[in-house]
C-alpha cells in the first residue's frame, strides 16, 4: 500500500487568500520530501472554504517546487469548462509536468458552481455533460478531425489544418495516449465509480463515508469493469481519509476534537451536507439522527485518529473491511499547529505505512 494526499483545500472565510495558496504549496513541498506518492487538488469557483478555482495553475507552480510527487486535478469539473479549451490546458500541463501528472475528472457537486454554469443538479445533466466532454477531449487528443463539434453545452470548430504555415489543432499530452484519468465517488454504488470500472480509470472514494459504504464503491467499480470485459484492479483504488496521529491516542483524539478537523466539520462540512440534504452519507446507520453526527462520532467511526500503533491497526481494519485497496489518500486541512501536523504526516509516511507495505 502507498500513501498520497487529497486537498480541497479547506480555509475558513476571512483567510488571507495569498497566504492560503502559499501554505498549500508549502504542504506539497513537505509531502514531496516525505515521499508521498501523489497529491490531488480540488476545483471550486464559488466556495470560500474550498478556494482554488484553477488547480491546473496551482499545479503548474507546485511542479517547479517539487521533485517526485505526482500531482493531479481533484477534479477538473467538466461542466465548468469548454472541452476544446480544457483539452489544451491539460495537455500543456502534462508537458510541463513531464508526465508527473494525473487528470482527475468529474461532473462537480457544488451547488454554487452549478448555478454559475446553468446546471440543475436534479436533472443529472451535469453527469451526462461531463462524460460527453471527457469523450470529446479524448477524441481530440487521439484524432482531431476538422469540423464543428456541437452539443447542448458547447459549440466549437476545429479548423482545417494549414500545414504550410503550421496552423491547426496540434497539442496532445506528454503521456500517451493521455495522462492517467481518475474519478471520485461518494454515494453508495456510485455511478461515477462504475464509469471508472468501465474505462479502466483510477477510482477514488472520498473521505466522507464509513467503511460499510466503501464496500459498495468497489462493487460499482467491478460492475463497470464487467460491462466492458475488464478485470477491476484493487491496487489502483484510492480511499481518502482524515488521518491524524500523535504520541498517544488520547493526545491525538484531543487534538482532533479541539483542532482543525473538528472546526472544518462543524463550520463547513456539516452545514454544507445538511443544506444539500446528504448528511446521511456520513452515517453508519441510516436511521441515526443528524444530531448524532458529531466530531466524536467521526473520530470513532470514520476518521483515522490515534497513536502510530492505533492508526496502523485502524488502517489494517479498513483494508480488511473493504477487501483491499492500493493507495491511502490523507485529506488536506490547515496544518495548525504546524509542528503537530508535520509530525503526523511524517509518522504516517515513515512509521505507519512501512508496517503495511506487504498489503497488496
Secondary structure, 3 states (H helix, E strand, C coil): CEEEEEECCCCCCCCCHHHHHHHHHHHHHHHHHHCCCEEEECCCCCCCCCCCCCHHHHHHHHHHHCCCCEEEEEEEEHHHCCHHHHHHHHHHHHHHCCCCEEEEEECCCCHHHHHHHCCCCCCCHHHHHHHHHHHHHHHHHHHCCCEEEEECCEEEEECCCEHHHCECCCCCCCCCCCCEEEEEECCCCCHHHHHHHHHCCEEEECCCCCHHHHHHHHHHHHHHHHHCCCCCCHHHCEEEECEEECCCHHHHHHHHHHCHHHHHHHHHHHHHHHHCCCHHHHCCCCCCCHHHCCHHHHHHHCCEEECHHHHHHHHHHHHHHHCCCCEEEEECCCCCCHHHHHHHHHHHHHHHHHHHCCCC
